[in-house]
Amino acid sequence: MELSAKIYLCSMQDENYKKALTTYLEGFVSERRRSRLHEVLAERTRHMTVVLEDVYQAHNASAVLRSCDCFGIQDVHFIENHNKYKISEDVAMGSTQWLSIQKYNKQENNTLDCLQQLRKKGYRIVATTPHHNAKDLATLDVSTPLAVVFGTELTGISQDVLNTADEYVKIPMYGFTESFNISVSAALCMHELSEKIRKQVSPYTLSQAEKDDIYIDWLKASIRKSDLVIKEFHNQNP
């Protein structure tokens, strides 16, 4: 890890430092850009989160990330039991810099590790599957936080997800084909559920502390060579 990154991570524990850093970084960003960051941040939610299990095609993972950003879903969790997280920037369209992405690849069973961590944070685990007595997407209760799990392109979610999930959901289909492409499925679910959350849940938005931290990350993403800018700030404010 570079020195500036170490400085940043250590100092971010100090609230006064964070406020001063925010003000400093804002000086490198136009007023129009700052306004846009606040506008988008105001609609971000963690009431719903997306989990991708062993997705192996970069264009699918990238399309899901792009949809998460479009629908205001801040967190995405990648489970890497067999396949590594890969991104096609031509598809993702820069969405990765606006999202909080977590990868699970250090345990013997990364699926259980991810789902257990999410459950500890208060999420219901919702598995997407056309089988297993799944309820229709439109009937899913959104009153409590939910983590929606999508499986690999070929076989869908694993048996571990089926065994661990609190609920099962499906998208109604009326043709011969049994399932949607994963990126299409994720987009349809996010559209339906994010709209319901915004209408039925209050508050669905981030806490002020969460907004403050993400705003700094977004300012960094908006500034060229932001690590050098932060290092210079630290030199001026040791």
N, C-alpha and C positions, 0 to 999 in steps of 0.2 A: 504494500500500500504506500502511495506517495505521501510525503510529509504533509502536504496541504490537506489531503484527505484525513490523515490522522488528527491534525489540528482541528479540522471541522467537526469530526465525530466527538472528540473529547469536549470541545467547547460548547457544543449544542446542548449540553446538560445545564448550562447556565442561562437562565431566562433573560437576564440583562444583556448577555452577549448576543443571544438570538435576536433580540429587538434591535440592538445596534447594527448587527449584521444585515438584518432585513432592510433597514433604512439605507445602509451603505449600498447594498445590491440594487435597490430601487433607483439609485442614481445612475445606473448603467442601462436602465430600461425606460422606454418612452411611457408617457402617461397613458397613451392609448393601449399599450401592451399591458400595463399594470391593471387597467380597468377591465380588460378582457380576462386576465387571470382571475380576478376577483369574481367576475360574472360566472365563469365556469365553475370555480371553486364553490360558489354558493349552492350549486345543484349537485355536487358530488355526494355519493352515499356509500356507506359500508353496511347498510341494512341488508343488502344482498351482496354476495361475493361469488365469483366463478372459479370452479376447480376443473382443470384439464388433466386427465389421467393418461399418460403415455401417448399423447398425440405426437405423431412422427412426421407429418407433412408440414413443412414450414409455412406454406401458404394458408393452411387451415388455422394454425396457431396465430398467425399474423392477422388473419381476418377476424378472429375472435377478439384479439386485443383492440383492433380498430373499432369493433362494435362496443366493447366495454367503454372505451373513451366516449363514443358517440352517445351512449345511454347513461353516462355519468357514474359508472360503477368503478370505484377506485382500485379495488384489490383483485388480483388474479393469482391463483395458486397452481403451479405446475408440478405434477407428480411424475418423477422420472425413475420408474422401476427398470424399464427396458429401453426407452427412447429418450433422447436428450432434447431439451427445449431449443428450437431453432426458429429464427425469425427471418422473414423476407421483408425488407424495408419498403420494397415497391408496393407491397400489399398493406403493411402495417401503417404506412403513411406517417411515420414519426410518432405514433401513439404510445410507444414504449416509454418515452420520456415524461409522459403525463400520468402514468399508472404506477402503482406500487405492486411489484412482481416478486413473488416468493417461490423458491424452488425447493423441492424435497427430494434429496438424492443421496442422503448419507446413512440411511437406516436399512436394515435387512428388508423391511416392508415399509416402503415410503408411503403407500396408500394409507395404511393404518396410522402412521405418524401424522400425516396431514389431517386426516379426519378427526383424530383424537384432539389435536391442537385446536382445530376449529370448534369442536364441541365444547372444549374448555372455555372458549371465548364467548359462548352463548349461542352458537349457530345450530340450527336444525340442518341435518344432512339430507338433501333432496337428490335422489338419483334419477337421472333421465333414462328411461327405458320404455320400449313399446310393449313390454310384457310385465310379468310379476304384479298383476293386479294394480297397475299404475292408474292414478286418477288423471283426469283431463287437466291440462295446464290452467285453463280458465277458472277452475274450482280451487286451486291451491291457496291456502291461507297464507297471507303475507304479514300478519300482525306481529310476528316475532322474527328476528334475523334468520336468514336462510343462506346456506351454501349449496349452490346447484352444481352437481358433478356431471361432467361429460366425459365419455370414454374414448378409447382409441378408434381410429377410422374403421378398422376391419371388424372388430368384435364388440365394440361398445365398452361399457363399464365392466370392471372385473367382478369376480365373485366376492371379493373382499368388500367392495362398495355395496353390492347387493345385501350382504350380510350385516353391514354396519349402518346402512341408511335408516333414517327415521321415517321417510316417506318416499314414494315413487311417483313420478310424473311423466306424462306422455303428451305429445302434440297430436291432436286428431288428424287423421289422414284418410283420404277417400279414394285413393288410387291403388294400383297393383304393387307399387314399390313400397317396401316395408319401412324404410327410414329415410330421413333427410341427411344430407351432408352435414358433418358436425358443425361447420361454421354457420350454415343456414339454421340448424337447430338451435345453436346458441343465440343467434340474433333474434329468432322468433321468441325464445324464452325471455331474453332480456327485455325485449319490447313489451311483451305482455306484463311481465312481473314488475318492471320499473315503473310502468304507468300506474299499476295498482298500488304500488308502494307510495308513489307521490300523491295519490288521491286518498289513501286510507291510513297512512302512517304519519304520526307527528310526534317528535321530529324525525325525519328520515335523513337529515343532513349530518355533516360531520360536527364534532365538537369544535369549539374555538381553538383549543390546543392542537387538534389534528389539522385544522385549516392553517394555522400558523406554520407548522412544520412542513406541510406540503407546499405552501406558498413559497417558502425558501427554496425548496427543491425545484419548483417551477421557475423561479427567478434564475437559479443556476442554469437551468436548461435553456433559458432565453439569452444567456450571455456567453459570448465566445471566450474560450479559455477561462472559464469561471474559477477553476482551481487556482490559477495565478492571481485572480482578483481577490479570492478569499485569503490566500497567503499574504497578499499585500495588506489586507485589512487586519489580519492578525499581527503583522509586524508593527502596524500603527497602534494596535490595541493589545499589547501582550498581557 
